Amino acid sequence: MTYIPGRFGISNLGNASGTTGTVNRGVIFAGGNNVTLSQSINGSMATISINGGAGGGGGIALANSQTTYTSGTANLVGLGAMTIASTTGQSFNISVPQTSSLSATGIISISTNGGTISIGASVPNATYDYYQNMDRGATATLATANRTLMLQRLNQENDKFAVDITANTLLLNMTANMTATSLSNAHTVTAMIGLYQDNTTNISLINSASTSWANGAATSNTADYHGPRWLSFVSSQWSSAPVFTQGGEYVFGMIFLSSSYNPPLSYIGQNYMMSNQRSGTMGVTTVANTSMAHGNYWNAMYTAATAAFPAVISSNQVNRNNATAIFMPHVILNNRYPGAF
């Protein structure tokens, strides 16, 4: 703007638009785009304030469905997996993760439910190739009885069966006291073993095996029997492959059948509790009975003489208070070593 006494005007130096020249009457100041003017008069003096607005004519408007921005500062914010970064050259980079997938290996499992991803791990069963039902404690012996069915839990204590195993041989620890002068004669022996599933109030037969031998000469009995021996049931003698599963509840039964002569065979194992009859509970008048267990419920003897395994045995068909019921024979399940052991 140029001031000449008596005249006012706009010079042609730096003005961006409009006309140049002077007037001799007056000048009116007016605001333009994004520019505001204000005046303050003090006596014969007037002060004009000029304010420039944000954005200007070259600004941009950012809008979404809620708000339109024409001034001030608009912030771009990434949500969820989206990220926003500013770079040189007045630009923004908007990025999201590349498409990917999750896969499980080993014992890990992955499942999805809507937007939720669940990751878990299942502990596999322990698989053994060798198992025995006892590994400590003093040993004892118990004589076998012809046509008597002994029942014993396969796990000595109250835990469920501890491992998975398919046995090619089951070994029963035995002994006999047979000297050269022992009275004996020709005879045959059949040893039978049955595996039962524990169903709480009864047990059901799931597998069985048997082995037999004959002895025609009394003079050979010492060599055939005397001293500790293994009684082996190999895989071909079972009604089906002897498979045991971790978490199972198994009871095994033993029957010995002899003809003409009963050789003095004995189990090797451990005594479990005591064989005296229980007299009920303390403070209650009862009559001693044979149905109360000393320890494990199915450590018992089948009450009837038998030459075969019953398919199902009920809890009221056993005697739990006698020497047979409280004796645990030593059993080995073997799938590790060749031959009989």
C-alpha positions in Angstrom: 0.0 0.0 0.0 1.3 3.5 -0.9 0.4 6.6 1.0 0.5 10.0 -0.8 -0.7 13.0 1.0 -4.3 13.3 0.1 -4.4 10.1 -1.6 -4.4 6.4 -0.8 -3.8 3.4 -3.1 -2.2 0.0 -3.7 1.1 -0.2 -5.4 2.1 -2.7 -8.0 4.9 -4.0 -5.8 3.9 -7.4 -4.3 0.1 -7.3 -4.6 -1.3 -10.6 -5.7 -4.5 -9.5 -7.4 -6.8 -6.6 -8.0 -6.0 -3.3 -9.6 -3.3 -0.8 -8.8 -3.5 3.0 -8.5 -4.6 5.7 -6.1 -7.8 7.3 -4.9 -8.4 10.6 -3.3 -11.3 9.8 -1.1 -10.6 6.8 1.1 -9.6 3.2 1.4 -11.7 0.3 2.8 -9.9 -2.7 4.3 -11.8 -6.0 3.7 -11.0 -9.5 4.7 -10.5 -12.2 2.1 -10.4 -16.0 2.1 -9.2 -17.2 5.6 -8.3 -13.6 6.6 -10.2 -11.6 9.2 -9.8 -7.9 10.0 -10.6 -6.0 13.2 -10.4 -2.3 14.0 -9.7 -0.4 17.2 -10.1 3.4 17.3 -8.4 5.5 19.9 -9.1 9.2 19.4 -8.0 10.2 15.9 -6.0 7.0 15.5 -7.3 3.7 14.1 -5.6 0.3 14.5 -6.4 -2.5 12.1 -5.6 -6.1 13.1 -5.2 -8.7 10.3 -5.5 -12.5 11.2 -4.7 -15.3 8.8 -6.9 -18.4 9.2 -5.6 -22.0 9.2 -5.7 -24.1 6.1 -5.9 -21.4 3.5 -7.4 -21.8 0.1 -4.9 -24.6 -0.6 -5.9 -26.7 2.4 -7.7 -30.1 2.4 -10.7 -31.4 4.2 -10.5 -34.9 5.8 -13.9 -36.4 6.4 -15.5 -39.7 7.6 -19.1 -40.6 8.4 -19.0 -38.6 11.7 -17.0 -35.4 11.2 -15.6 -33.1 8.5 -12.3 -31.4 9.3 -11.6 -28.1 7.5 -9.3 -26.6 10.1 -7.1 -27.5 13.0 -5.1 -30.8 13.2 -6.4 -34.2 12.1 -4.6 -37.2 13.6 -4.5 -40.5 11.8 -4.6 -43.4 14.4 -4.1 -47.1 13.6 -6.4 -49.6 15.3 -6.0 -53.3 15.9 -3.2 -54.7 13.6 -3.1 -51.5 11.5 -0.2 -49.1 11.8 0.2 -45.6 10.3 3.6 -43.9 9.9 4.5 -40.6 8.3 7.4 -40.4 5.9 9.2 -37.6 4.0 7.4 -36.1 1.1 4.2 -35.3 3.0 3.0 -38.9 2.8 1.6 -41.6 5.2 2.3 -45.3 5.1 -0.6 -47.5 6.3 0.3 -51.2 6.9 -1.2 -54.4 8.3 0.5 -57.8 9.0 0.8 -60.1 6.1 -1.6 -63.0 5.9 -0.4 -65.9 8.1 -1.6 -69.1 9.8 -0.9 -71.0 12.9 -0.1 -74.7 12.8 0.5 -77.1 15.7 3.3 -79.6 16.1 4.1 -82.3 18.5 1.7 -82.4 21.5 0.4 -78.8 20.8 -3.2 -78.4 19.5 -4.8 -75.2 18.2 -8.5 -74.5 17.9 -10.5 -71.4 16.9 -13.9 -70.1 18.0 -14.8 -66.9 16.2 -12.0 -64.4 17.0 -10.6 -66.6 19.8 -7.6 -68.8 19.2 -7.0 -71.5 21.9 -3.7 -73.3 22.3 -3.4 -76.5 24.4 -1.1 -79.4 25.0 -2.2 -83.0 25.6 0.2 -85.2 27.6 0.6 -88.6 25.8 0.4 -91.9 27.7 3.6 -93.4 28.8 4.4 -96.5 26.6 6.6 -99.1 28.3 8.0 -102.4 27.0 8.5 -103.8 30.5 6.4 -103.7 33.6 6.2 -105.5 37.0 3.6 -105.1 39.7 6.1 -104.8 42.6 9.6 -103.5 42.9 10.4 -103.4 46.6 9.7 -105.1 49.9 10.3 -108.5 51.4 9.3 -111.6 49.4 7.0 -114.4 50.6 5.6 -117.6 49.2 2.1 -119.1 49.0 1.2 -122.6 48.0 -1.1 -123.1 45.0 -4.3 -125.0 45.5 -5.9 -127.2 42.8 -9.0 -125.6 41.1 -8.8 -122.5 43.3 -9.2 -119.1 41.5 -7.0 -116.4 43.0 -7.9 -112.8 42.2 -5.5 -109.9 42.5 -5.4 -106.4 41.3 -2.7 -106.0 38.6 -1.5 -102.7 40.2 -0.4 -103.4 43.8 -1.6 -100.1 45.1 -4.8 -98.1 44.4 -3.5 -96.2 41.4 -4.9 -97.0 38.0 -2.7 -98.9 35.6 0.3 -96.7 35.0 1.4 -97.3 31.4 0.5 -98.5 27.9 2.1 -101.9 27.1 1.5 -104.8 24.7 3.2 -107.8 26.2 4.6 -110.7 24.2 5.2 -112.6 27.5 3.7 -112.6 30.9 5.9 -114.1 33.6 4.7 -115.4 36.9 7.3 -115.8 39.7 7.1 -119.4 41.1 9.0 -121.9 43.2 8.8 -125.5 44.3 10.4 -127.7 47.0 10.9 -131.0 45.1 13.7 -133.2 46.2 14.8 -136.5 44.8 13.1 -138.3 47.6 9.8 -136.5 47.3 6.8 -138.8 46.8 5.5 -138.1 43.3 4.3 -139.9 40.2 3.3 -139.2 36.6 1.0 -136.3 36.3 -0.1 -133.3 34.2 -0.4 -129.7 35.2 -2.3 -126.9 33.5 -1.7 -123.3 34.6 -4.3 -120.7 33.5 -4.3 -116.9 33.8 -7.2 -114.6 33.1 -7.4 -110.8 32.8 -10.5 -109.0 34.1 -11.8 -105.5 33.7 -12.8 -103.9 37.0 -16.4 -102.6 36.8 -16.6 -101.7 40.5 -19.4 -104.1 41.5 -18.2 -106.9 39.2 -15.3 -107.9 37.0 -15.6 -109.1 33.4 -13.2 -111.4 31.6 -11.3 -109.7 28.7 -8.4 -112.1 28.0 -6.9 -115.4 29.1 -4.0 -117.8 28.4 -3.0 -121.2 29.5 0.0 -123.5 29.4 0.3 -127.2 30.2 3.0 -129.8 30.8 3.2 -133.5 31.6 5.7 -135.5 33.7 5.7 -139.2 33.3 8.8 -140.1 35.4 8.9 -139.5 39.1 12.6 -139.4 39.1 12.7 -136.2 36.9 10.5 -134.1 39.2 13.5 -132.5 41.0 15.0 -131.2 37.7 11.6 -130.1 36.5 10.4 -128.2 39.6 12.9 -127.6 42.4 13.9 -124.0 43.1 12.7 -120.6 41.9 11.3 -120.7 38.3 9.5 -118.4 35.9 6.1 -119.6 34.6 5.8 -118.1 31.1 2.7 -117.3 29.1 3.8 -116.3 25.6 1.8 -114.2 23.1 0.6 -117.3 21.1 -1.1 -118.7 24.2 -3.5 -115.8 24.7 -7.0 -115.5 23.3 -6.0 -112.1 22.0 -2.9 -109.9 22.1 -2.3 -108.9 25.8 -2.7 -105.2 25.6 -2.8 -103.0 28.7 -3.8 -99.3 28.7 -2.8 -96.5 31.0 -5.7 -95.6 33.3 -7.2 -99.1 33.0 -8.4 -101.1 36.0 -7.2 -104.7 35.7 -7.6 -107.7 37.9 -5.8 -111.0 37.1 -6.8 -114.5 38.2 -4.8 -117.7 38.4 -6.0 -121.3 38.3 -3.9 -124.5 38.6 -5.3 -127.8 37.5 -3.4 -131.1 38.3 -4.2 -134.7 37.6 -2.8 -137.8 39.4 -0.5 -135.7 41.6 -0.3 -132.1 42.8 3.3 -130.9 42.7 4.1 -128.6 45.6 4.2 -125.3 43.6 4.2 -121.9 45.3 3.8 -118.3 44.2 6.6 -115.9 45.0 5.4 -112.4 45.9 4.3 -110.3 48.9 1.7 -110.6 51.6 -0.8 -107.8 51.5 -2.4 -106.9 54.9 -3.5 -109.9 57.0 -5.8 -112.9 56.5 -7.8 -112.7 59.7 -11.5 -112.0 59.2 -12.7 -108.5 59.7 -15.1 -107.9 62.6 -16.9 -105.0 61.1 -16.2 -101.4 62.3 -15.2 -100.1 65.7 -18.0 -99.5 68.1 -20.5 -101.5 66.1 -21.6 -105.1 67.2 -21.2 -107.3 64.2 -20.4 -110.9 63.3 -17.0 -111.6 61.7 -17.5 -112.1 57.9 -15.5 -112.9 54.8 -16.9 -110.1 52.6 -15.0 -107.2 54.1 -11.8 -106.3 52.2 -8.4 -105.8 54.0 -7.1 -103.5 51.3 -7.8 -103.6 47.5 -11.4 -104.6 46.9 -10.7 -107.3 44.4 -7.9 -109.0 46.2 -9.9 -112.1 46.9 -10.6 -115.7 46.2 -13.5 -117.1 44.1 -15.7 -119.0 46.6 -16.4 -122.0 44.3 -13.9 -124.5 43.0 -13.6 -124.1 39.3 -11.7 -125.4 36.2 -12.4 -122.3 34.1 -12.7 -118.5 34.4 -16.2 -117.2 34.9 -17.1 -114.5 32.3 -18.4 -112.2 35.0 -17.7 -112.4 38.8 -19.9 -110.4 41.2 -18.7 -108.9 44.4 -20.8 -111.4 46.5 -19.1 -114.4 44.8 -15.7 -113.9 46.5 -14.0 -114.4 49.8 -11.8 -111.5 50.9 -10.5 -112.9 54.2 -8.0 -115.8 53.7 -4.3 -116.3 52.9 -5.0 -116.5 49.1 -6.9 -113.2 49.1 -4.1 -111.2 50.8 -1.2 -112.5 48.8 0.2 -110.6 45.7 2.0 -112.8 43.2 5.0 -111.2 41.4 4.0 -110.6 37.7 6.2 -109.2 34.9 4.8 -108.0 31.6 7.6 -108.2 29.0 8.0 -106.9 25.5 11.7 -106.0 25.8 13.7 -109.2 26.1 13.6 -112.1 23.7 12.4 -115.6 24.6 10.7 -116.4 27.9 12.3 -113.4 29.5 
